[in-house]
Amino acid sequence: MIDITTKIHDQFSIEFKVGFVTRRKMRHNDFSVYMWIFVPNSLDINPSTYSKANFYRDVKSNVRLITPRYLMRDIVNGKESPAERVRQAMTHMASDPTRTAIAEYESQIKIFAAIVKSALREEVLHICSGNQQCEDVCLLCQAYCSNAKQILDTYRSLRQIINTPTITEQVRGSFRYGDEFMSYTLNQSTYRLIKWLAQNRELFAEQIEQLSQLLRREGEYRKKMNYQVVDKEDRLENRNLIYTHGVLKKYVESALYLRVPKKRDGVMIEQIYLSIAAGLSMIFATIISFYFQQRYGNFTWPFFVVLVISYMGKDRIKELARYYFAHRKGSKYFDNKARISIGERTIGWIKEGVDFLQRTNIPQEVMRLRQQHPIAPAEQLIMDDKVLLYRKWVHIDREQLVAHNVYHTDGINDIIRLNVNNFIHKMDNPYISLPQIDEANNLYRVNCKKVYFLNIIMQYQYDGKTDYKRFRVSLSRAGIESIKEME
């Protein structure tokens, strides 16, 4: 299965989170994702102004394991719970602090914190889904507060295990980093939940009070532990706080990120094609030379002229053949290939490629989706977009994926961020002023947004099934305005 979600990451970046979920009974899992990006012609994005190197500079891809899924109530309960695994790793490390034991202890803390973050996010999304009855929301909020306290209290109680002479302050720091990260994550999730409940403040006043008490409790704990907190009087606008949270996020999620070193794909095939091109041009030059040599003999002016012309033709044939084979290679091969590794163990690979396409080479289903829901009906009569095709092929060996993993994982997430800075260079000003007239016949002007639309159509294939998604991205000179999935 392939799961795709998208959001605005920042003012100039779109984020696509593509989850490649493997089948348990299938060892070799292959996935393909095709992304057609329709760019308005007025932005002047074409092969001569926007190369492959430009595109790969604008695209950032992070590959990581899908976070193991747990309900909040299951994180600290049971012999196989994440909290129990952390306790076992800490107990073993405190008794025998070898490098291996310390590495396992740090890994378990990181994964535990990542699981807590994911569980909090999923619980808040579930409550705020809009499908809950009022009484269900009340019960869910109560359970959220209770489970959150239990999770953090259980984790914090484990600190005494490593408060021993055998453990250095640096090693104990890992426990502190996990604690501070989870405290920050709990705050962010709780604020998001309160914001949603506040839309019906009178109805959910009791639940908002419960959640607020949870935040106050956590705020007091953060001050007690000297963790960074928001300071309204901070002249530097709490930059150290934001920086620290970014570092902690990278620290925790490093346990899930995978090594994906890239290299060019199809290098051997490319060299074979270039050799064939050189051979064809040499055959042409040799045949011409032999023919005129036999007819006019050696060291004659006609032979000399023909020899020069043949070599001129030879160079042109070589370049044309190189161009033809490069086009053939581009249609069948990819630009880059990367191994997906956990430690030293390879669990699969990813291939990626990007090309500009002529409209005649775009599948009819993709064009049909592009033409649906136009902003202006006349748009269908123009259709002069430039089309970029970004494609990925992912192979995962499930047997290697689950080997030596304590936690069950469904697959990998490929988080793709597309920066649109190169797309906005030739845009008009973000606002256009239009004249209007009032009842007293006085002129006044109204500012109207000037936007451009990127249409992105994704085709994803797995296990013989093909599905499509279409997104419309609204851009202006000021950055990304919105992104909407078109049904």
GULUMVO-160001 format. One record per residue (C-alpha): x, y, z; residue in one letter. Coordinates in steps of 0.05 Angstrom, whole numbers, padded with zeros to 5 digits, always signed. Example, Ala and Ser with C-alpha at 12.3 -4.5 7.8 and 13.67 -1.06 7.14 Angstrom:
REM GULUMVO-160001
+00246-00090+00156A
+00273-00021+00143S
REM end
This chain:
REM GULUMVO-160001
+00000+00000+00000M
+00022+00072-00013I
-00004+00127+00032D
+00005+00200+00010I
-00007+00262+00052T
+00014+00333+00037T
+00020+00399+00074K
+00054+00467+00070I
+00120+00458+00106H
+00139+00531+00105D
+00128+00594+00064Q
+00165+00566+00003F
+00162+00490+00011S
+00110+00436-00001I
+00118+00370+00036E
+00094+00303+00010F
+00097+00246+00060K
+00095+00181+00020V
+00087+00118+00062G
+00108+00053+00029F
+00073-00001+00070V
+00097-00072+00056T
+00056-00135+00056R
+00073-00184+00111R
+00068-00246+00067K
+00109-00216+00010M
+00185-00212+00016R
+00199-00167-00044H
+00155-00105-00048N
+00159-00057-00107D
+00126+00011-00110F
+00125+00066-00163S
+00105+00138-00155V
+00098+00186-00215Y
+00088+00260-00201M
+00068+00305-00260W
+00079+00379-00242I
+00041+00427-00288F
+00075+00495-00285V
+00043+00557-00316P
+00079+00578-00379N
+00086+00650-00354S
+00135+00627-00300L
+00186+00609-00355D
+00204+00541-00327I
+00231+00499-00384N
+00291+00455-00401P
+00334+00515-00419S
+00320+00554-00355T
+00309+00498-00305Y
+00356+00439-00309S
+00355+00372-00273K
+00409+00399-00226A
+00362+00457-00208N
+00306+00409-00193F
+00348+00364-00149Y
+00372+00425-00111R
+00299+00443-00099D
+00278+00374-00076V
+00298+00346-00008K
+00282+00274+00008S
+00287+00242+00077N
+00275+00167+00084V
+00258+00137+00151R
+00223+00078+00182L
+00149+00084+00195I
+00142+00098+00270T
+00115+00036+00307P
+00042+00048+00322R
+00015+00044+00393Y
-00046+00071+00428L
-00030+00118+00485M
-00059+00069+00535R
-00013+00013+00511D
+00053+00050+00514I
+00067+00036+00588V
+00025-00026+00600N
+00047-00098+00587G
+00111-00139+00587K
+00124-00121+00514E
+00107-00047+00520S
+00156+00007+00497P
+00164+00031+00569A
+00184-00039+00591E
+00235-00043+00535R
+00265+00023+00558V
+00268-00002+00630R
+00303-00067+00609Q
+00354-00029+00567A
+00369+00020+00624M
+00376-00036+00676T
+00424-00075+00631H
+00465-00012+00615M
+00469+00009+00688A
+00497-00059+00707S
+00544-00066+00648D
+00556+00001+00613P
+00590-00024+00550T
+00587+00013+00484R
+00535-00036+00458T
+00492-00029+00520A
+00496+00047+00518I
+00478+00048+00444A
+00417+00003+00457E
+00396+00047+00516Y
+00400+00110+00472E
+00363+00076+00415S
+00306+00053+00461Q
+00298+00123+00489I
+00295+00154+00420K
+00244+00103+00394I
+00202+00110+00457F
+00200+00186+00449A
+00182+00179+00375A
+00126+00130+00392I
+00098+00178+00444V
+00099+00235+00394K
+00063+00194+00342S
+00011+00168+00392A
-00004+00239+00417L
-00012+00264+00345R
-00058+00206+00326E
-00101+00215+00389E
-00110+00289+00377V
-00128+00277+00304L
-00178+00224+00326H
-00212+00272+00375I
-00213+00329+00326C
-00238+00287+00267S
-00308+00316+00272G
-00339+00247+00274N
-00345+00244+00350Q
-00407+00254+00393Q
-00402+00307+00447C
-00400+00255+00503E
-00346+00216+00466D
-00303+00278+00461V
-00309+00289+00536C
-00288+00217+00551L
-00231+00219+00500L
-00203+00283+00529C
-00206+00254+00599Q
-00169+00192+00575A
-00118+00236+00538Y
-00100+00273+00602C
-00097+00209+00643S
-00055+00170+00593N
-00008+00229+00581A
+00007+00236+00655K
+00017+00161+00662Q
+00066+00158+00603I
+00109+00215+00627L
+00107+00195+00701D
+00127+00124+00683T
+00185+00146+00640Y
+00209+00197+00692R
+00207+00145+00747S
+00259+00105+00709L
+00312+00158+00720R
+00331+00126+00787Q
+00356+00064+00749I
+00413+00102+00717I
+00428+00146+00778N
+00488+00103+00795T
+00564+00114+00799P
+00574+00070+00737T
+00538+00119+00691I
+00569+00184+00668T
+00532+00250+00664E
+00539+00249+00589Q
+00503+00182+00584V
+00449+00206+00632R
+00439+00264+00586G
+00404+00220+00535S
+00349+00206+00585F
+00341+00281+00597R
+00338+00296+00522Y
+00282+00245+00513G
+00244+00274+00572D
+00249+00346+00547E
+00228+00326+00477F
+00166+00290+00502M
+00148+00348+00547S
+00152+00396+00488Y
+00112+00348+00444T
+00058+00340+00496L
+00051+00416+00501N
+00045+00424+00425Q
-00008+00369+00419S
-00048+00395+00478T
-00048+00466+00452Y
-00074+00440+00385R
-00130+00402+00421L
-00150+00462+00463I
-00152+00505+00400K
-00202+00457+00369W
-00244+00452+00432L
-00245+00527+00439A
-00291+00531+00378Q
-00345+00507+00426N
-00317+00536+00490R
-00382+00534+00529E
-00395+00461+00511L
-00324+00437+00527F
-00306+00485+00584A
-00291+00428+00632E
-00246+00392+00582Q
-00208+00456+00567I
-00196+00466+00641E
-00170+00394+00648Q
-00122+00404+00590L
-00100+00472+00616S
-00083+00440+00684Q
-00042+00389+00647L
-00003+00445+00612L
+00008+00483+00678R
+00032+00418+00711R
+00081+00408+00653E
+00103+00481+00656G
+00121+00475+00729E
+00160+00411+00715Y
+00199+00443+00659R
+00220+00501+00704K
+00240+00452+00759K
+00284+00413+00709M
+00312+00478+00679N
+00285+00461+00611Y
+00275+00520+00564Q
+00207+00554+00567V
+00174+00610+00528V
+00194+00678+00557D
+00151+00738+00537K
+00208+00786+00556E
+00262+00750+00516D
+00296+00803+00473R
+00321+00750+00425L
+00249+00725+00414E
+00262+00656+00445N
+00308+00636+00389R
+00348+00589+00435N
+00283+00554+00454L
+00264+00541+00381I
+00335+00520+00364Y
+00337+00471+00422T
+00270+00440+00402H
+00296+00431+00331G
+00359+00396+00356V
+00319+00350+00402L
+00272+00332+00345K
+00332+00311+00301K
+00363+00274+00359Y
+00300+00232+00373V
+00283+00219+00300E
+00354+00198+00283S
+00335+00128+00308A
+00285+00122+00250L
+00322+00156+00193Y
+00356+00111+00143L
+00421+00119+00105R
+00406+00131+00031V
+00471+00149-00005P
+00457+00167-00078K
+00496+00152-00141K
+00481+00159-00215R
+00439+00105-00245D
+00451+00069-00311G
+00525+00091-00318V
+00545+00026-00354M
+00487+00030-00403I
+00504+00102-00417E
+00575+00084-00435Q
+00551+00028-00480I
+00505+00076-00516Y
+00560+00127-00525L
+00606+00073-00552S
+00553+00051-00603I
+00545+00124-00625A
+00620+00130-00636A
+00621+00064-00674G
+00565+00085-00721L
+00599+00150-00738S
+00665+00114-00750M
+00631+00063-00797I
+00603+00121-00838F
+00670+00156-00844A
+00707+00091-00861T
+00658+00070-00916I
+00662+00139-00949I
+00738+00139-00945S
+00745+00069-00975F
+00697+00083-01032Y
+00729+00148-01056F
+00800+00121-01044Q
+00786+00064-01093Q
+00754+00111-01143R
+00803+00169-01142Y
+00864+00138-01110G
+00908+00164-01054N
+00934+00235-01049F
+00884+00267-01097T
+00844+00331-01086W
+00776+00298-01094P
+00796+00245-01043F
+00822+00299-00995F
+00757+00339-01000V
+00713+00278-00989V
+00756+00257-00930L
+00744+00324-00896V
+00670+00322-00911I
+00665+00250-00885S
+00697+00270-00819Y
+00649+00330-00813M
+00591+00281-00824G
+00622+00233-00775K
+00621+00284-00719D
+00549+00303-00733R
+00527+00230-00736I
+00562+00218-00670K
+00526+00277-00636E
+00459+00257-00665L
+00468+00185-00642A
+00489+00209-00573R
+00426+00252-00569Y
+00381+00195-00592Y
+00410+00145-00543F
+00408+00195-00486A
+00334+00205-00500H
+00324+00129-00502R
+00361+00121-00437K
+00322+00177-00404G
+00256+00142-00419S
+00277+00075-00390K
+00328+00091-00335Y
+00332+00137-00276F
+00379+00193-00257D
+00399+00168-00188N
+00398+00104-00149K
+00405+00098-00073A
+00411+00038-00027R
+00366+00039+00035I
+00406+00015+00094S
+00396+00002+00168I
+00466+00004+00195G
+00506-00040+00149E
+00446-00081+00125R
+00413-00063+00059T
+00338-00068+00060I
+00322-00042-00009G
+00335+00014-00059W
+00304+00077-00088I
+00311+00102-00159K
+00290+00172-00181E
+00288+00211-00246G
+00260+00277-00273V
+00245+00300-00344D
+00205+00353-00381F
+00150+00320-00422L
+00114+00338-00486Q
+00039+00337-00479R
+00035+00279-00529T
+00074+00236-00479N
+00027+00248-00420I
-00023+00192-00406P
-00096+00208-00422Q
-00119+00195-00351E
-00070+00247-00325V
-00093+00298-00376M
-00165+00283-00358R
-00151+00297-00285L
-00114+00361-00302R
-00173+00388-00341Q
-00223+00377-00284Q
-00246+00434-00239H
-00216+00493-00277P
-00214+00560-00241I
-00238+00594-00305A
-00273+00554-00361P
-00229+00587-00414A
-00169+00555-00380E
-00183+00490-00418Q
-00173+00527-00484L
-00103+00549-00466I
-00068+00492-00430M
+00002+00517-00444D
+00033+00490-00379D
+00103+00462-00379K
+00102+00392-00350V
+00155+00362-00305L
+00153+00288-00290L
+00186+00266-00225Y
+00186+00190-00217R
+00208+00142-00163K
+00214+00067-00159W
+00222+00036-00090V
+00241-00035-00074H
+00238-00062-00003I
+00260-00130+00022D
+00212-00142+00079R
+00253-00200+00107E
+00313-00153+00116Q
+00268-00097+00141L
+00242-00137+00200V
+00307-00173+00216A
+00338-00152+00282H
+00283-00101+00295N
+00252-00105+00364V
+00192-00065+00342Y
+00145-00083+00286H
+00148-00033+00229T
+00102-00030+00168D
+00152+00000+00119G
+00185+00066+00105I
+00165+00139+00096N
+00195+00181+00042D
+00187+00254+00061I
+00195+00297-00001I
+00200+00372+00004R
+00195+00414-00059L
+00221+00485-00053N
+00186+00533-00101V
+00234+00592-00098N
+00257+00581-00169N
+00184+00582-00192F
+00168+00652-00166I
+00226+00693-00196H
+00184+00718-00254K
+00117+00726-00219M
+00081+00793-00216D
+00072+00831-00150N
+00029+00792-00100P
-00026+00845-00103Y
-00058+00882-00161I
-00098+00945-00147S
-00164+00949-00184L
-00206+01013-00189P
-00278+01016-00163Q
-00330+01071-00157I
-00375+01085-00097D
-00446+01112-00094E
-00420+01184-00094A
-00381+01171-00159N
-00315+01173-00123N
-00260+01126-00146L
-00226+01079-00097Y
-00180+01019-00106R
-00185+00948-00081V
-00123+00904-00072N
-00132+00836-00104C
-00085+00777-00097K
-00046+00756-00158K
-00037+00680-00154V
-00011+00625-00199Y
-00030+00552-00194F
+00014+00491-00196L
-00026+00428-00212N
+00006+00365-00186I
-00020+00297-00206I
+00008+00235-00172M
+00001+00164-00197Q
+00022+00110-00149Y
+00025+00035-00164Q
+00033-00025-00118Y
+00013-00098-00123D
-00020-00088-00191G
-00063-00030-00167K
-00060+00041-00194T
-00089+00103-00160D
-00086+00178-00172Y
-00086+00241-00130K
-00089+00312-00154R
-00067+00374-00115F
-00075+00447-00133R
-00022+00493-00103V
-00035+00567-00100S
+00028+00609-00106L
+00044+00684-00105S
+00107+00725-00103R
+00102+00722-00027A
+00104+00645-00027G
+00054+00588-00020I
-00017+00610-00006E
-00052+00542-00001S
-00052+00470-00023I
-00116+00432-00036K
-00130+00360-00056E
-00179+00359-00114M
-00231+00303-00111E
REM end
